[in-house]
Amino acid sequence: MTYTGFAAPAAVFGPKAAAGTAHALVLAPVTSRWDQGAFFAPVTQVLADAGLRVTVVDTLSVWDERVASMDSFVARWRALLAQYGPVDLLCGNALGGAVAQALLPDVAPTTAALLVSGPARTDALLESRLTQIADLAAGGRSDYALALLGRRIQPRGSRPDASAGPPAPHDPQAGRRLAAGMRLLCGIDVTQAVEAHPGPLLQIVGSHSQLVTQHHTAAAPHHRVHVIPGAGMRPHFEQTAQVAALVGTFLQEKGLI
């Protein structure tokens, strides 16, 4: 069945659309609510400063209870892609990275891909950690689910944030989003779509991630997976300068600027 929903909530950065302006489409991770693209701000800044128009979308906004699997979720995004016009750079973070990789067969062969902690596949350990968070969220404990997610996105071995206050009260909408997003990731494997993509691809992961690691990535010989030493799930915030340099070099090498 064709999905006929409206386009997802989006935030647009960089220059206005014009002939010759490269366009980056960024798919968001699992968030308890739409954050207007804040999750990708350091990378978005690099892209916008390089002259790209950047459209950041709320990946989970097209989910509802009729979505039974990642395949059906990706099918909804496949139906929406044309609404965003030509895409020169397809980006994704975490869940957004998984969806972006699943969509690679549906974009032009020359489209570049930029992923941050975006799994191409999962394993038993990752799925158990995702399910823990999902079960808390679905059980009326979005507060504890968010707290656990907050600990998991930190680098392995990092100390708890002593300044963090008590968890926010349970939010049913946040709980639904967290539970849905985490469960969508369980059992995915888009390795074939990634390895078959002829365009350039850069995947960035943290060496100390408690969730998505290098083990969960896929790449063809002409693609690149870069591991940021000491970083967790958010290397673009933890090692901003290093990630910015990587992204800038990638854009230059691939002719996007």
Phi and psi in degrees as GROMACS dihedral restraints (atoms count N, CA, C in turn):
[ dihedral_restraints ]
;  ai    aj    ak    al  type     phi  dphi    fc
    3     4     5     6     1   -78.2    20    10
    4     5     6     7     1   132.9    20    10
    6     7     8     9     1   -80.6    20    10
    7     8     9    10     1   128.6    20    10
    9    10    11    12     1  -119.4    20    10
   10    11    12    13     1    22.1    20    10
   12    13    14    15     1   -69.6    20    10
   13    14    15    16     1   169.7    20    10
   15    16    17    18     1   -76.2    20    10
   16    17    18    19     1   165.3    20    10
   18    19    20    21     1   -62.9    20    10
   19    20    21    22     1   151.4    20    10
   21    22    23    24     1   -69.6    20    10
   22    23    24    25     1   154.9    20    10
   24    25    26    27     1   -54.6    20    10
   25    26    27    28     1   139.1    20    10
   27    28    29    30     1  -141.5    20    10
   28    29    30    31     1   154.7    20    10
   30    31    32    33     1  -124.4    20    10
   31    32    33    34     1   135.9    20    10
   33    34    35    36     1  -116.2    20    10
   34    35    36    37     1   133.7    20    10
   36    37    38    39     1  -127.6    20    10
   37    38    39    40     1   161.6    20    10
   39    40    41    42     1    85.2    20    10
   40    41    42    43     1  -167.0    20    10
   42    43    44    45     1   -68.0    20    10
   43    44    45    46     1   158.5    20    10
   45    46    47    48     1   -68.5    20    10
   46    47    48    49     1   158.1    20    10
   48    49    50    51     1   -59.2    20    10
   49    50    51    52     1   130.4    20    10
   51    52    53    54     1  -157.1    20    10
   52    53    54    55     1   159.3    20    10
   54    55    56    57     1   -57.4    20    10
   55    56    57    58     1   131.1    20    10
   57    58    59    60     1    89.1    20    10
   58    59    60    61     1    -6.4    20    10
   60    61    62    63     1   -85.5    20    10
   61    62    63    64     1   121.0    20    10
   63    64    65    66     1   -70.9    20    10
   64    65    66    67     1   146.4    20    10
   66    67    68    69     1  -119.4    20    10
   67    68    69    70     1   127.8    20    10
   69    70    71    72     1  -110.1    20    10
   70    71    72    73     1   131.5    20    10
   72    73    74    75     1  -110.5    20    10
   73    74    75    76     1   123.9    20    10
   75    76    77    78     1  -114.3    20    10
   76    77    78    79     1   126.4    20    10
   78    79    80    81     1  -100.7    20    10
   79    80    81    82     1   128.3    20    10
   81    82    83    84     1   -76.4    20    10
   82    83    84    85     1   158.3    20    10
   84    85    86    87     1   -79.2    20    10
   85    86    87    88     1  -173.0    20    10
   87    88    89    90     1   -71.6    20    10
   88    89    90    91     1   118.8    20    10
   90    91    92    93     1  -127.8    20    10
   91    92    93    94     1   152.1    20    10
   93    94    95    96     1   -69.3    20    10
   94    95    96    97     1   -25.5    20    10
   96    97    98    99     1  -154.3    20    10
   97    98    99   100     1   162.5    20    10
   99   100   101   102     1   -67.1    20    10
  100   101   102   103     1   126.8    20    10
  102   103   104   105     1  -107.5    20    10
  103   104   105   106     1    18.2    20    10
  105   106   107   108     1    61.6    20    10
  106   107   108   109     1    24.6    20    10
  108   109   110   111     1    91.7    20    10
  109   110   111   112     1     5.4    20    10
  111   112   113   114     1   -59.5    20    10
  112   113   114   115     1   -30.0    20    10
  114   115   116   117     1   -59.2    20    10
  115   116   117   118     1   -23.9    20    10
  117   118   119   120     1  -116.7    20    10
  118   119   120   121     1    12.4    20    10
  120   121   122   123     1   -51.4    20    10
  121   122   123   124     1   -45.1    20    10
  123   124   125   126     1   -62.5    20    10
  124   125   126   127     1   -37.4    20    10
  126   127   128   129     1   -76.8    20    10
  127   128   129   130     1   -41.0    20    10
  129   130   131   132     1   -56.0    20    10
  130   131   132   133     1   -40.0    20    10
  132   133   134   135     1   -62.1    20    10
  133   134   135   136     1   -42.5    20    10
  135   136   137   138     1   -61.9    20    10
  136   137   138   139     1   -45.3    20    10
  138   139   140   141     1   -64.5    20    10
  139   140   141   142     1   -45.6    20    10
  141   142   143   144     1   -66.1    20    10
  142   143   144   145     1   -40.9    20    10
  144   145   146   147     1   -63.3    20    10
  145   146   147   148     1   -27.8    20    10
  147   148   149   150     1   -82.5    20    10
  148   149   150   151     1    -1.6    20    10
  150   151   152   153     1    98.5    20    10
  151   152   153   154     1     7.3    20    10
  153   154   155   156     1   -85.1    20    10
  154   155   156   157     1   145.4    20    10
  156   157   158   159     1   -85.5    20    10
  157   158   159   160     1   128.2    20    10
  159   160   161   162     1  -118.2    20    10
  160   161   162   163     1   120.7    20    10
  162   163   164   165     1  -108.6    20    10
  163   164   165   166     1   117.4    20    10
  165   166   167   168     1  -107.5    20    10
  166   167   168   169     1   126.0    20    10
  168   169   170   171     1  -120.4    20    10
  169   170   171   172     1   152.3    20    10
  171   172   173   174     1   -83.4    20    10
  172   173   174   175     1    97.8    20    10
  174   175   176   177     1   -55.9    20    10
  175   176   177   178     1   -44.4    20    10
  177   178   179   180     1   -72.6    20    10
  178   179   180   181     1   -11.6    20    10
  180   181   182   183     1   -64.4    20    10
  181   182   183   184     1   -21.1    20    10
  183   184   185   186     1   -90.7    20    10
  184   185   186   187     1     1.5    20    10
  186   187   188   189     1   -80.9    20    10
  187   188   189   190     1   142.8    20    10
  189   190   191   192     1  -149.5    20    10
  190   191   192   193     1  -179.1    20    10
  192   193   194   195     1   -64.2    20    10
  193   194   195   196     1   -13.7    20    10
  195   196   197   198     1   -79.8    20    10
  196   197   198   199     1   -11.0    20    10
  198   199   200   201     1   -82.2    20    10
  199   200   201   202     1   110.9    20    10
  201   202   203   204     1   -98.5    20    10
  202   203   204   205     1   -11.6    20    10
  204   205   206   207     1  -158.8    20    10
  205   206   207   208     1   168.1    20    10
  207   208   209   210     1   -61.6    20    10
  208   209   210   211     1   -36.2    20    10
  210   211   212   213     1   -59.1    20    10
  211   212   213   214     1   -45.1    20    10
  213   214   215   216     1   -72.2    20    10
  214   215   216   217     1   -31.1    20    10
  216   217   218   219     1   -66.2    20    10
  217   218   219   220     1   -46.1    20    10
  219   220   221   222     1   -63.3    20    10
  220   221   222   223     1   -35.8    20    10
  222   223   224   225     1   -61.0    20    10
  223   224   225   226     1   -36.2    20    10
  225   226   227   228     1   -65.3    20    10
  226   227   228   229     1   -42.0    20    10
  228   229   230   231     1   -68.8    20    10
  229   230   231   232     1   -33.8    20    10
  231   232   233   234     1   -60.6    20    10
  232   233   234   235     1   -39.3    20    10
  234   235   236   237     1   -70.6    20    10
  235   236   237   238     1   -22.0    20    10
  237   238   239   240     1   -94.6    20    10
  238   239   240   241     1   -16.1    20    10
  240   241   242   243     1   -52.9    20    10
  241   242   243   244     1   -42.5    20    10
  243   244   245   246     1   -61.7    20    10
  244   245   246   247     1   -23.2    20    10
  246   247   248   249     1   -66.3    20    10
  247   248   249   250     1   -20.6    20    10
  249   250   251   252     1   -95.7    20    10
  250   251   252   253     1     0.4    20    10
  252   253   254   255     1    74.9    20    10
  253   254   255   256     1  -169.8    20    10
  255   256   257   258     1   -60.7    20    10
  256   257   258   259     1   138.6    20    10
  258   259   260   261     1  -119.3    20    10
  259   260   261   262     1   120.1    20    10
  261   262   263   264     1   -91.6    20    10
  262   263   264   265     1   -29.6    20    10
  264   265   266   267     1  -136.1    20    10
  265   266   267   268     1   116.3    20    10
  267   268   269   270     1  -101.0    20    10
  268   269   270   271     1   120.1    20    10
  270   271   272   273     1  -118.7    20    10
  271   272   273   274     1   156.6    20    10
  273   274   275   276     1  -163.1    20    10
  274   275   276   277     1   147.8    20    10
  276   277   278   279     1  -122.3    20    10
  277   278   279   280     1   125.9    20    10
  279   280   281   282     1    55.7    20    10
  280   281   282   283     1  -119.1    20    10
  282   283   284   285     1   -54.6    20    10
  283   284   285   286     1   -42.0    20    10
  285   286   287   288     1   -60.1    20    10
  286   287   288   289     1   -34.3    20    10
  288   289   290   291     1   -68.1    20    10
  289   290   291   292     1   -38.5    20    10
  291   292   293   294     1   -64.3    20    10
  292   293   294   295     1   -43.5    20    10
  294   295   296   297     1   -66.1    20    10
  295   296   297   298     1   -42.5    20    10
  297   298   299   300     1   -58.2    20    10
  298   299   300   301     1   -42.8    20    10
  300   301   302   303     1   -67.5    20    10
  301   302   303   304     1   -36.7    20    10
  303   304   305   306     1   -66.6    20    10
  304   305   306   307     1   -24.8    20    10
  306   307   308   309     1   -88.6    20    10
  307   308   309   310     1    -4.4    20    10
  309   310   311   312     1   -56.4    20    10
  310   311   312   313     1   -35.9    20    10
  312   313   314   315     1   -66.4    20    10
  313   314   315   316     1   -12.6    20    10
  315   316   317   318     1  -102.7    20    10
  316   317   318   319     1     2.0    20    10
  318   319   320   321     1  -111.9    20    10
  319   320   321   322     1   170.2    20    10
  321   322   323   324     1   -59.7    20    10
  322   323   324   325     1   145.1    20    10
  324   325   326   327     1   -58.2    20    10
  325   326   327   328     1   -26.6    20    10
  327   328   329   330     1   -85.9    20    10
  328   329   330   331     1    -4.6    20    10
  330   331   332   333     1   -60.5    20    10
  331   332   333   334     1   131.4    20    10
  333   334   335   336     1   -84.6    20    10
  334   335   336   337     1   153.6    20    10
  336   337   338   339     1  -127.1    20    10
  337   338   339   340     1   136.1    20    10
  339   340   341   342     1  -129.5    20    10
  340   341   342   343     1   118.7    20    10
  342   343   344   345     1  -125.3    20    10
  343   344   345   346     1   139.1    20    10
  345   346   347   348     1  -123.0    20    10
  346   347   348   349     1   113.6    20    10
  348   349   350   351     1    52.1    20    10
  349   350   351   352     1    42.0    20    10
  351   352   353   354     1  -101.2    20    10
  352   353   354   355     1   108.9    20    10
  354   355   356   357     1   -70.6    20    10
  355   356   357   358     1   138.0    20    10
  357   358   359   360     1   -93.3    20    10
  358   359   360   361     1   -21.4    20    10
  360   361   362   363     1  -155.3    20    10
  361   362   363   364     1   161.5    20    10
  363   364   365   366     1  -118.6    20    10
  364   365   366   367     1   170.9    20    10
  366   367   368   369     1  -138.3    20    10
  367   368   369   370     1  -178.4    20    10
  369   370   371   372     1   -61.6    20    10
  370   371   372   373     1   -40.8    20    10
  372   373   374   375     1   -66.5    20    10
  373   374   375   376     1   -47.6    20    10
  375   376   377   378     1   -61.9    20    10
  376   377   378   379     1   -43.7    20    10
  378   379   380   381     1   -64.2    20    10
  379   380   381   382     1   -37.0    20    10
  381   382   383   384     1   -65.5    20    10
  382   383   384   385     1   -37.0    20    10
  384   385   386   387     1   -72.3    20    10
  385   386   387   388     1   -39.2    20    10
  387   388   389   390     1   -65.3    20    10
  388   389   390   391     1   -40.9    20    10
  390   391   392   393     1   -66.9    20    10
  391   392   393   394     1   -36.3    20    10
  393   394   395   396     1   -55.9    20    10
  394   395   396   397     1   -47.8    20    10
  396   397   398   399     1   -65.8    20    10
  397   398   399   400     1   -44.8    20    10
  399   400   401   402     1   -61.0    20    10
  400   401   402   403     1   -42.8    20    10
  402   403   404   405     1   -64.6    20    10
  403   404   405   406     1   -40.0    20    10
  405   406   407   408     1   -62.8    20    10
  406   407   408   409     1   -45.9    20    10
  408   409   410   411     1   -63.8    20    10
  409   410   411   412     1   -43.5    20    10
  411   412   413   414     1   -71.3    20    10
  412   413   414   415     1   -22.7    20    10
  414   415   416   417     1   -91.0    20    10
  415   416   417   418     1    18.9    20    10
  417   418   419   420     1    82.1    20    10
  418   419   420   421     1    20.2    20    10
  420   421   422   423     1  -126.4    20    10
  421   422   423   424     1    55.5    20    10
  423   424   425   426     1   -62.0    20    10
  424   425   426   427     1   -26.8    20    10
  426   427   428   429     1   -62.4    20    10
  427   428   429   430     1   -46.9    20    10
  429   430   431   432     1   -73.3    20    10
  430   431   432   433     1   -32.9    20    10
  432   433   434   435     1   -62.8    20    10
  433   434   435   436     1   -44.4    20    10
  435   436   437   438     1   -65.1    20    10
  436   437   438   439     1   -38.7    20    10
  438   439   440   441     1   -64.6    20    10
  439   440   441   442     1   -42.3    20    10
  441   442   443   444     1   -66.5    20    10
  442   443   444   445     1   -42.7    20    10
  444   445   446   447     1   -60.0    20    10
  445   446   447   448     1   -41.5    20    10
  447   448   449   450     1   -58.7    20    10
  448   449   450   451     1   -37.2    20    10
  450   451   452   453     1   -73.3    20    10
  451   452   453   454     1   -37.4    20    10
  453   454   455   456     1   -71.5    20    10
  454   455   456   457     1   -27.6    20    10
  456   457   458   459     1   -81.5    20    10
  457   458   459   460     1    -9.8    20    10
  459   460   461   462     1   -75.8    20    10
  460   461   462   463     1   156.8    20    10
  462   463   464   465     1   -61.2    20    10
  463   464   465   466     1   143.9    20    10
  465   466   467   468     1   -53.0    20    10
  466   467   468   469     1   131.6    20    10
  468   469   470   471     1    86.7    20    10
  469   470   471   472     1    -2.1    20    10
  471   472   473   474     1   -74.5    20    10
  472   473   474   475     1   152.7    20    10
  474   475   476   477     1   -79.3    20    10
  475   476   477   478     1   146.5    20    10
  477   478   479   480     1   -60.0    20    10
  478   479   480   481     1   149.0    20    10
  480   481   482   483     1   -74.1    20    10
  481   482   483   484     1   107.9    20    10
  483   484   485   486     1   -66.6    20    10
  484   485   486   487     1   -21.2    20    10
  486   487   488   489     1   -85.8    20    10
  487   488   489   490     1    -8.8    20    10
  489   490   491   492     1   -67.3    20    10
  490   491   492   493     1   133.0    20    10
  492   493   494   495     1   -84.4    20    10
  493   494   495   496     1  -171.4    20    10
  495   496   497   498     1   -66.1    20    10
  496   497   498   499     1   155.8    20    10
  498   499   500   501     1   -58.8    20    10
  499   500   501   502     1   148.0    20    10
  501   502   503   504     1   -66.6    20    10
  502   503   504   505     1   157.1    20    10
  504   505   506   507     1   -59.3    20    10
  505   506   507   508     1   156.5    20    10
  507   508   509   510     1   -59.3    20    10
  508   509   510   511     1   135.2    20    10
  510   511   512   513     1  -122.8    20    10
  511   512   513   514     1   110.2    20    10
  513   514   515   516     1   -56.4    20    10
  514   515   516   517     1   -41.4    20    10
  516   517   518   519     1   -64.7    20    10
  517   518   519   520     1   -42.9    20    10
  519   520   521   522     1   -61.6    20    10
  520   521   522   523     1   -39.9    20    10
  522   523   524   525     1   -61.3    20    10
  523   524   525   526     1   -42.3    20    10
  525   526   527   528     1   -64.3    20    10
  526   527   528   529     1   -42.8    20    10
  528   529   530   531     1   -64.2    20    10
  529   530   531   532     1   -46.8    20    10
  531   532   533   534     1   -63.3    20    10
  532   533   534   535     1   -46.6    20    10
  534   535   536   537     1   -62.5    20    10
  535   536   537   538     1   -45.1    20    10
  537   538   539   540     1   -63.7    20    10
  538   539   540   541     1   -48.5    20    10
  540   541   542   543     1   -63.0    20    10
  541   542   543   544     1   -43.8    20    10
  543   544   545   546     1   -65.2    20    10
  544   545   546   547     1   -39.9    20    10
  546   547   548   549     1   -73.6    20    10
  547   548   549   550     1   -29.9    20    10
  549   550   551   552     1   -60.4    20    10
  550   551   552   553     1   -33.4    20    10
  552   553   554   555     1   -75.2    20    10
  553   554   555   556     1   -22.1    20    10
  555   556   557   558     1   -68.2    20    10
  556   557   558   559     1   128.2    20    10
  558   559   560   561     1    84.1    20    10
  559   560   561   562     1     9.1    20    10
  561   562   563   564     1   -76.2    20    10
  562   563   564   565     1   153.5    20    10
  564   565   566   567     1  -159.5    20    10
  565   566   567   568     1    99.6    20    10
  567   568   569   570     1  -110.0    20    10
  568   569   570   571     1    24.0    20    10
  570   571   572   573     1   -53.2    20    10
  571   572   573   574     1   -45.1    20    10
  573   574   575   576     1   -61.7    20    10
  574   575   576   577     1   -42.0    20    10
  576   577   578   579     1   -64.3    20    10
  577   578   579   580     1   -38.2    20    10
  579   580   581   582     1   -69.3    20    10
  580   581   582   583     1   -50.0    20    10
  582   583   584   585     1   -65.6    20    10
  583   584   585   586     1   -24.8    20    10
  585   586   587   588     1   -86.3    20    10
  586   587   588   589     1    -7.9    20    10
  588   589   590   591     1   -75.3    20    10
  589   590   591   592     1   120.0    20    10
  591   592   593   594     1   -78.5    20    10
  592   593   594   595     1   -15.1    20    10
  594   595   596   597     1   -79.5    20    10
  595   596   597   598     1   172.5    20    10
  597   598   599   600     1   -73.0    20    10
  598   599   600   601     1   151.1    20    10
  600   601   602   603     1  -147.9    20    10
  601   602   603   604     1   134.7    20    10
  603   604   605   606     1  -125.6    20    10
  604   605   606   607     1   121.8    20    10
  606   607   608   609     1  -112.4    20    10
  607   608   609   610     1   130.2    20    10
  609   610   611   612     1  -118.9    20    10
  610   611   612   613     1   124.6    20    10
  612   613   614   615     1  -134.1    20    10
  613   614   615   616     1   162.0    20    10
  615   616   617   618     1   -94.7    20    10
  616   617   618   619     1   142.2    20    10
  618   619   620   621     1   -67.6    20    10
  619   620   621   622     1   -24.2    20    10
  621   622   623   624     1  -111.5    20    10
  622   623   624   625     1    25.3    20    10
  624   625   626   627     1   -66.9    20    10
  625   626   627   628     1   136.8    20    10
  627   628   629   630     1   -89.9    20    10
  628   629   630   631     1    -5.1    20    10
  630   631   632   633     1  -120.7    20    10
  631   632   633   634     1   -93.3    20    10
  633   634   635   636     1   -81.9    20    10
  634   635   636   637     1   123.4    20    10
  636   637   638   639     1  -121.4    20    10
  637   638   639   640     1   179.5    20    10
  639   640   641   642     1   -58.3    20    10
  640   641   642   643     1   -31.8    20    10
  642   643   644   645     1   -58.5    20    10
  643   644   645   646     1   -27.3    20    10
  645   646   647   648     1   -94.2    20    10
  646   647   648   649     1     7.8    20    10
  648   649   650   651     1  -100.3    20    10
  649   650   651   652     1   165.6    20    10
  651   652   653   654     1  -138.9    20    10
  652   653   654   655     1   150.5    20    10
  654   655   656   657     1  -162.4    20    10
  655   656   657   658     1   145.4    20    10
  657   658   659   660     1   -83.1    20    10
  658   659   660   661     1   167.5    20    10
  660   661   662   663     1   -56.3    20    10
  661   662   663   664     1   -31.2    20    10
  663   664   665   666     1   -88.3    20    10
  664   665   666   667     1     2.1    20    10
  666   667   668   669     1   -94.1    20    10
  667   668   669   670     1   169.6    20    10
  669   670   671   672     1  -134.8    20    10
  670   671   672   673     1   132.6    20    10
  672   673   674   675     1  -112.6    20    10
  673   674   675   676     1   121.2    20    10
  675   676   677   678     1  -113.6    20    10
  676   677   678   679     1   126.7    20    10
  678   679   680   681     1  -100.5    20    10
  679   680   681   682     1   123.3    20    10
  681   682   683   684     1   -88.4    20    10
  682   683   684   685     1   114.7    20    10
  684   685   686   687     1   -59.2    20    10
  685   686   687   688     1   132.1    20    10
  687   688   689   690     1    79.3    20    10
  688   689   690   691     1    -4.8    20    10
  690   691   692   693     1   -88.7    20    10
  691   692   693   694     1   157.2    20    10
  693   694   695   696     1  -100.7    20    10
  694   695   696   697     1  -135.9    20    10
  696   697   698   699     1   -77.2    20    10
  697   698   699   700     1   -13.4    20    10
  699   700   701   702     1  -122.7    20    10
  700   701   702   703     1    61.9    20    10
  702   703   704   705     1   -60.1    20    10
  703   704   705   706     1   -26.7    20    10
  705   706   707   708     1   -70.1    20    10
  706   707   708   709     1   -19.5    20    10
  708   709   710   711     1   -97.8    20    10
  709   710   711   712     1   -34.1    20    10
  711   712   713   714     1   -79.1    20    10
  712   713   714   715     1   -34.3    20    10
  714   715   716   717     1  -132.7    20    10
  715   716   717   718     1    62.5    20    10
  717   718   719   720     1   -59.1    20    10
  718   719   720   721     1   -46.0    20    10
  720   721   722   723     1   -63.9    20    10
  721   722   723   724     1   -41.4    20    10
  723   724   725   726     1   -65.7    20    10
  724   725   726   727     1   -44.5    20    10
  726   727   728   729     1   -66.2    20    10
  727   728   729   730     1   -40.4    20    10
  729   730   731   732     1   -60.5    20    10
  730   731   732   733     1   -41.1    20    10
  732   733   734   735     1   -65.3    20    10
  733   734   735   736     1   -41.0    20    10
  735   736   737   738     1   -61.9    20    10
  736   737   738   739     1   -46.1    20    10
  738   739   740   741     1   -66.1    20    10
  739   740   741   742     1   -42.7    20    10
  741   742   743   744     1   -60.5    20    10
  742   743   744   745     1   -43.3    20    10
  744   745   746   747     1   -64.4    20    10
  745   746   747   748     1   -41.0    20    10
  747   748   749   750     1   -60.4    20    10
  748   749   750   751     1   -44.6    20    10
  750   751   752   753     1   -62.2    20    10
  751   752   753   754     1   -41.2    20    10
  753   754   755   756     1   -67.6    20    10
  754   755   756   757     1   -47.7    20    10
  756   757   758   759     1   -61.5    20    10
  757   758   759   760     1   -33.7    20    10
  759   760   761   762     1   -94.8    20    10
  760   761   762   763     1     5.0    20    10
  762   763   764   765     1    72.9    20    10
  763   764   765   766     1    24.9    20    10
  765   766   767   768     1   -88.5    20    10
  766   767   768   769     1   -11.3    20    10
